[in-house]
Amino acid sequence: MSAQPNLGMQVTTFENPLGIDGFEFVEFAAPAGQGEALHDYFRKLGFTAVLRHKHRPITVYRQGGVNFLVNEDPDSFAADFAAEHGPCACGFAIRFREPAGKVFDTVVNNGGEAVTGKADSKAVDAPVVKGIGDCMLYLVDRYGDKGSVYGNDYVAVEGADANPAGFGLTFIDHLTHNLYFGNMAKWSDYYEKLFNFREIRYFDIKGAKTGLVSKAMTAPDGIVRIPLNESSDPKSQINEYLDAYNGEGIQHIACFTDDIYSTVEKMREAGVEFLDTPDTYFEVIDQRIPDHGEDVPRLQKNRILIDADPETKQRKLLQIFTQNAIGPIFFEIIQRKGNEGFGEGNFQALFESIERDQMKRGVL
């Protein structure tokens, strides 16, 4: 399957010496005895188990072009990572058109760091370097017409559709990282030096009591996007994540859909819980985004957020966020209608929504 999705728009691209070509998967793990919760949640999101490792308890869940791995191998890097962080995203993979060996050599020469611990217990046979919070960042070159990175190590789940449509998710749109205050430059430089990422957005968000800064980094293919968040306030939602996760890591995984209404309604029916948005948000949509053409009652019923570019108000984006699902990690469902951003106009609404939840729980 090609990594180049149909976004309904032209994405901004630039020099791509390594041939970055989308995300291949995110790998998840949980402490011993807690793995079933991961399986259950991914089924609620509309994923199907399509592959299982022949010799190790690792399952590949798929929906459209999105692959999530559940790694329950007790003697592995994933298990050690989960012992330190709790339910977690212990790795993710970026695809490359260039050979993985060549990519690895270039990345290491550019400053990429080797993974420590049980690096030989990788979920798939691909080179790895350190990712956020010392997770595994896999460098994958076998996909689509070139074969499969899962290769001979995995076997198809009996009776499962190899390419299930699920609830309509089609590809991983972005992975947002939460960082310790002061590490923004370190991580933006890391992705820039290793892969030629560029900064395309910068936000400074302030809520009623706390705030955060976010720098959105995008790869040369215009598809692999990694926003970076940090906050100087010890009680901010960023630092609450860092405390709960015991370190830096992936805050949320955003998945694209061509029909966010249908996707979200199916997920709600399956039991997925989303962050709430006050009714007042929906009352001013027509003033904020004139002639948007969306079904506001259906948006409000599903609590879906809408944003548009400030220049024309016509390049739109629809999005919604789940409640925390895997430890402090949550998911975003996103539909782009010509908009390359991250919902800048909604970022404030999301921040305030999470902040209200913090107040309810007595954190603030």
Stockholm file with secondary structure:
# STOCKHOLM 1.0

chainA/1-364         MSAQPNLGMQVTTFENPLGIDGFEFVEFAAPAGQGEALHDYFRKLGFTAVLRHKHRPITVYRQGGVNFLVNEDPDSFAADFAAEHGPCACGFAIRFREPAGKVFDTVVNNGGEAVTGKADSKAVDAPVVKGIGDCMLYLVDRYGDKGSVYGNDYVAVEGADANPAGFGLTFIDHLTHNLYFGNMAKWSDYYEKLFNFREIRYFDIKGAKTGLVSKAMTAPDGIVRIPLNESSDPKSQINEYLDAYNGEGIQHIACFTDDIYSTVEKMREAGVEFLDTPDTYFEVIDQRIPDHGEDVPRLQKNRILIDADPETKQRKLLQIFTQNAIGPIFFEIIQRKGNEGFGEGNFQALFESIERDQMKRGVL
#=GR chainA/1-364 SS CCSCCCCSSCCCCCCCTTCEEEEEEEEEECSTTCHHHHHHHHHHTTCEEEEEESSSSEEEEEETTEEEEEECCSSSHHHHHHHHHSSEEEEEEEEESSCHHHHHHHHHHTTCCCCCSSGGGCSSSSCEEECGGGCEEEEECCCGGGCCTTGGGEEECTTCCSSCCTTSEEEEEEEEEECCTTCHHHHHHHHHHHHCCEEEEEEEEECSSCEEEEEEEECTTSCCEEEEEECSCTTSHHHHHHHHHTSCEEEEEEEEESCHHHHHHHHHHHTCCBCCCCHHHHHTHHHHSTTCCCCHHHHHHHTCEEEECTTTSCSEEEEEEBCCCBTTBEEEEEEEEBCCSCCHHHHHHHHHHHHHHHHHTTCC
#=GC SS_cons         CCSCCCCSSCCCCCCCTTCEEEEEEEEEECSTTCHHHHHHHHHHTTCEEEEEESSSSEEEEEETTEEEEEECCSSSHHHHHHHHHSSEEEEEEEEESSCHHHHHHHHHHTTCCCCCSSGGGCSSSSCEEECGGGCEEEEECCCGGGCCTTGGGEEECTTCCSSCCTTSEEEEEEEEEECCTTCHHHHHHHHHHHHCCEEEEEEEEECSSCEEEEEEEECTTSCCEEEEEECSCTTSHHHHHHHHHTSCEEEEEEEEESCHHHHHHHHHHHTCCBCCCCHHHHHTHHHHSTTCCCCHHHHHHHTCEEEECTTTSCSEEEEEEBCCCBTTBEEEEEEEEBCCSCCHHHHHHHHHHHHHHHHHTTCC
//
